[in-house]
């Protein structure tokens, strides 16, 4: 929720809807002015406020002032500039390009990789941040990745008007968090204390501080509407604290404060039909990003722990077929070969219900918890495999994006789904047809090599009939199996795939 303006004629990227309200004021007069009773502003009111009520309200006001005074100097406004490169359209090119490009070679290819000329423009944005650490002359502040993650220039503006050039230390899109530093040889800038977001409960009083719509150092108050909210934009893996404290464009990166003056969240996004606050603001719990601060300072990036599985939320149909109705956890639908999970013994079809004794409630929670494990640490995963519970110990490795992106190592390379009545109808199958639906086939994966296609229905594995997911995962995990092939129904015809050597 940063505000953007763009040069080079680029329109606003984020526009809030404005509602205009008009008030009609009517003035009435009486025929006998002398008969009207005049009441002056200083005339004592008939109604009075009791001392107890006034004392209570004064206490609340005093508390609000204290929290605001303590935290405002730690909250900053960030003026961010991003350099964007775009490809010109033919209308942007020089006139003679319509009659032949001077840079075109004799083979008809453009001398610059057959691309139109490119141009750069500066995009300016505004967001918020909160100072959370001070080491020597270097001061560190937290903000959102979508505020400063692509910045080419950052200006840090303090509450008292002082400005400093900021440097992006590191950013991470999965958690939408960024760390910015600036240099100052002084000690008069307060550092905000980070609280414990795990202790936040629905109904807690909170304050949101930032620069909404460019109004610097604005404070709003509300309560925590909910905790543990999932979702969020751009595949964010955080859970969120929901609050009705007013949050608008420009608040992004600013802190959510508890009554003790501690940062419990980083304001990130809003749900709104108008583009403005509708009482649905969401903050990243501060506990989700504490480790990230140290990682950014030491390595410039977050060092995620890696298990090496593809996790999905199993729906009620899948849970029923696996004999897991009513269970909470995360289904390991696929496993990377030679990954920590594979080495430790986790198999496709394992349903993870606990990590180091702590219950797994959602996929995102397990992803966060695994990501926070340091490389080299051995973790205990409690899984249910084919109806039996067991504990598997896995030595965690550091996540490497190139490895994660290599779908050739993802076994089996597709997501198996329950064959529902609706799917049977769409595929023109018999109502009593059994099997497993093939979905999300990964390019270059074993499934792709074997020739599986999305929409195929697996009816046999190695010539053994498959009734559903339980049979499928059982066949897939059979010990001693060196070669795998499937019989599938495709376009009402039954075909066999190529054989794959494991």
Buried (B, 14 or more C-beta within 10 A) or exposed (E): BBBBBBEEEBEEEEEBEEEEEEEEEEEEEEEEEEEEEEEEEEEEEEEEEEEEEEEEEEEEEEEBEEBBEBBBBBBBBBBBBBEBEEEBEEEEEEEEBEEEBEEBEEEEEEEEEEEBBEEEBBBBBBBBBBBBBBEEEBBBBBBBBBBBBBBEBBBBBBBEEEEBEBBBBBBBBBBBBBBBBBEBEEEEBBBBBBBEBEEBEEEBBBBBBBBBBEEBBBBBBBEBBEBBBBEBEEEBBBBBBBBBBBBBBBBBBBBBBBEEBBBBBBBBBBEBEEBBBBBBBBBBBBBBBBBBBEBBBEEEBBBBBBBBBBBBEBEEBBBBBBEBEEEBBBBBBBBBBEBBBBEBBBBBBBBBBBBEEEEBBBBBBBBBBBBBBEBEEEBEBBBBBBEEEEEBEBEBBEBEEEBBEBBBBBBBBBBBBBBEEEBBEEBEBEEEEBBBBBBBBBEEBBBBEBBBBEBBBBBBBBEEEBEBBBBBBBBBBEEEEEEBBBBBBBEEEEEEBEEBEE
